[in-house]
Amino acid sequence: MNADHEWDAALAEAVLLREQGKPEQARERLLALAEKHPDSVEVAYQTAWVHDVLGLEADAVPFYERALSAPGLTEEDRHGVFLGLGSTYRILGRYEEALRTLRRGLAEFPDDAALQAFLAMALYNTGDGREAVASLLRVLAATSADSRVQQYRRAIEHYAGDLDAVEQ
């Protein structure tokens, strides 16, 4: 078995352990892989993810940051890093970093409802309730399958742009 294949197999096994509800075992393996492969953005992302699963958000941050430091992630994983890091910064009270990260994610994935929802939470945390509500209204209008929301979609989108508008 060559080194690349061994590395891929070890990473796949660690991810499988996390998916099977064995995050502690996954964490041990991922930390060992991260030490052996410090430049691997994929290992960094998976290591960050397992730390988040275990509620070790502060420990996840450097791995998320490493995952964004170089190219190499799939589009789906890159999206996951923006979401994971942005939400982790938010839960740690690092609101400005959360806003920056989530906005970077939205620059790459502009129609992503999950990124928009987490951005709304961070906006709320920074005291920008107006923009947070507007963002959530736009997400609701764009993603809801509720027939009544869709019936009033244009109005919801319109008022999201100006929540303080009153007709005279």
Summary of the structure (lengths in Angstrom):
residues: 168
radius of gyration: 19.2
end to end distance: 75.9
largest distance: 75.9
contacts: 493
relative contact order: 0.07
helix: 77%
strand: 0%
